[in-house]
Amino acid sequence: MKPLRAANAELIDYTRTLEFLAGHMISEGCSVILDERQYPILIEYLEKIAALGDINFVLEQCVDHRPGHSVSWDNDGTREQDDEVDRLMSELVTALGFRASSRPDGT
């Protein structure tokens, strides 16, 4: 099986860029550190979440720690919207190449 990303792909701090592009969806103190393959994937999923309507979604962090990761968010939609955001964020974690667990041992 091929790895989803090169082991030596450089991590880049995209926080300021994302604040400029999607400021209302980025919480104060948010940190976004990904490689150049992962960043467009994050943008794609933020666009899907924005299409759900005014649910006060904010990304709190999206960091590739190698090994491990940190992804957190908050939103105030209806139960159905919350469920859809949770589904999309779960898909995002997988699409970014993160394992279901953020711990290196998988627990």
Secondary structure, 3 states (H helix, E strand, C coil): CCCCCCCCCCCEECHHHHHHHHHHHEEEEEEEEECCCHHHHHHHHHHHHHCCCCCCCEEEEEEECCCCEEEEEECCCCHHHHHHHHHHHHHHHHHCCCCCCCCCCCC
